[in-house]
Amino acid sequence: MNQNHSISSDATRLSQSVEYDEEDGFALDLERYWIEARALKFWLAGIIALSIVFGVVVTLLSTPLFLGSARIEISQVTANVTDIDPIENDSRTSELQYLNTQYELLESRFMAARVTEAGNLIRDENFIAAFSLDEAEDLRKRDIEELLLDNISIESITQSSLVDVQFSSPSPSVSADIANLWVAEFIAANFEKRFGTNIEAREFLSRQIEELRERLAISERELVQYANSNEILVLETAAPSNGSDAATQTLIATDLAALNGALTQAISDRIAAEAALDSGEFASNDPRNQLSAQLATAEAELSTLQANFGPDYPILREKEAEVASLRDSIESESRAALRSAAVRERELRDQLEQAKSRFLDQQDLSIQYGILKREVDTNRELYDGLLQRYKELEASGAGQNNIKLIDTAELPQGPYAPSFFQNILIALVVGIVGAGALVYLRVALSQTLKDPQDVTRRLGLPLLGTIPKSSQELVEDQLFERSSELSEAYKSARTNLTFLTPDGAPKVLMLTSSVPAEGKSISSIALAMSFAQLGRKTLLIDADLRNSRMQNLISNESWEKGGLANLLTNNDATLADIAVPLEELGFDFIGHGRTPPNPVELLASLRFRNIVEDARQNYDQIIIDSAPMLSLADAIEISRVVDGIVYVIESDRMKLRAIENALNRLRRTDAQVFGAIVTKLDANSNAYGYGYGYGYGYGYGAKTSDDKNEVIEA
């Protein structure tokens, strides 16, 4: 045991020499997937073939679908044939945002509900028959909407404002009809959205105008009735600036103004008549001017006669009588005119007083009249304003829709689905993915050791050797044939063991495994033979005192000497007495002997340690075949007296976790585990690069003509 330190360091170097190259890990992982795929090639081919068959069956059993497609143009810029702005201003959103909004609206439940109602699809026999709906059941509107949304699709034309609205159904006519109905309802809905506010406003204004018309008629009727009942006659229509101006529009006010003007004129005439009476001067158009002219002429003639004749002159007397007559006529007419003017003035003054009295009596009535008149004017102004706005909204409603129908959907000439090529391609892809998933799961979920490099990656041990699988009948022949695959494999393992220390292989080696029948015993024999072929004096000890299978491989007189069990229990027995030389194999051998009742106590005894130390003194190489780990302590007790352990692992049998647990049990006792030998590698494992086809005439995995299926069980 004094070599443990050097052995440990050398084992570390060997571990590093055979360490898994992490840079090549991905490549090796791919290789492992490839190997697994090769092993499952029939399963993978079956999965892919089944997927293709399923694709063909689905294609043949699928209902043909027809696609109706209608094209519309969605433009953000709108035209308005009037100069009147609509009530709702256009949104100033970006064109992309606007188009995306329209796409979402095209596929909204709002459109589905609108189309369902517009086309009365709940009772449409063609629609119901196309989708094989049960007419006996009560179809709900929501069910129809869901069906429409599942079959409608919107495809925008790249770099344009054109959009294709497509509907899929088993009926070509239904597909075309629904596509056309969908775009028609969308265009109508957009128009209602853009100008629906104007329509609602016109409807509201129409109701308001009707109410105002009624109120205006009532107020005008009340005004007329009030004016008639109070004899208020309106002679002219003028927009009053205030309530008092209403009086100027009545007959009494007009009469009062006329009488006042006539009275003023009568006073002027009376004053003029008095002045004319006093001065004798009349207006130019007064008839008395002619009498005044005659009087002047007569007075001139009278003056001439007086100057020439005496007072008693008859002509003079006649002229004086004429002058006197003219003066009397003028004075008489002047007094008559004065009296007439005075009488007219007095009459007009009386009439004015009467009119004034009537006007004053009507003032209180005029106040109520003005109130009624203002109410009429207010109602008329409101009515005229609403009527004007109604006409403006009616004119603004003539704006053009920014969504236009470009192409209507025509009857599809043939079904667009199912597509045989597309379905087969999908089935092929699904099959490949399924096959890849199977390979991945097999690799990911694999808990056994398939790749020998997992010894290093997963267990942290150097890989000392890889042994190919061989039939039971050929094992002995291949072991004795130095050029066989099996023999060459163990020679490679022996060579790796010689690199563990500077002095070569550790002197005392123990071989163990997790469970029986992993190739531990045959490996012990093969390594003993290989070391013996190097000329080293080798001892093979069968220390499996519970269930040894070595006797099935080696038959000689050693079993008659009692073996290891006798050597442990008989203090008089010596190593030389029990060890049997096997000349045909080249090494000495100690069998297990009879099965003792207490194998662990015997192996843990000082007697066993002394036997091993005695063997060290007499042999160059000692190989101990111990019992498997299982839940036993035999191998642990043996590990305390050996230089190190070689762990034998059968390929693709034991779970790595179980192997790790067994190794941990050994390491907790400070046992030195130098590495592992992987046995029974099959053809798949050969793909990892661990085959041994050297061309010596021994076919890999060969079998005899008889039944050769039983493999090594020792």
Secondary structure, 3 states (H helix, E strand, C coil): CCCHHHHHHHHHHHHHHCCCCHHHHHHHHHHHHHHHHHHCHHHHHHHHHHHHHHHHHHHHHCCCEEEEEEEEEECCCCCCCCCCCCCCCCCCCCHHHHHHHHHHHHCCHHHHHHHHHHHCHHHCHHHHHHCCCCCCCCCCHHHHHHHHHHHEEEEECCCCCEEEEEEEECCHHHHHHHHHHHHHHHHHHHHHHHHHHHHHHHHHHHHHHHHHHHHHHHHHHHHHHHHHHCCCCECCCCCCCCHHHHHHHEHHHHHHHHHHHHHHHHHHHHHHHHHHHHHCCCCCCCCHHHHHHHHHHHHHHHHHHHHHCCCCCHHHHHHHHHHHHHHHHHHHHHHHHHHHHHHHHHHHHHHHHHHHHHHHHHHHHHHHHHHHHHHHHHHHHHHHHHHHHHHHHHHHCCCCCCEEEEECCCCCCCCCECCHHHHHHHHHHHHHHHHHHHHHHHHHHCCECCCCCHHHHCCCCCEEEEEECCEHHHHHHHHHCCCCHHHHHHHHHHHHHHCCECCECCCEEEEEECCCCCCHHHHHHHHHHHHHHCCCCEEEEECCCCCCCHHHCCCCHHHHHCHHHHHHHCCCCCHHHHCEEECCCCEEEECCCCCCCCHHHHHCCHHHHHHHHHHHHHCCEEEEECCCCCCCCHHHHHHCCCCEEEEEEECCCCEHHHHHHHHHHHHHCCCCEEEEEEEEECHHHHHHHHCCCCCCCCCCCCCCCCCCCCECCC
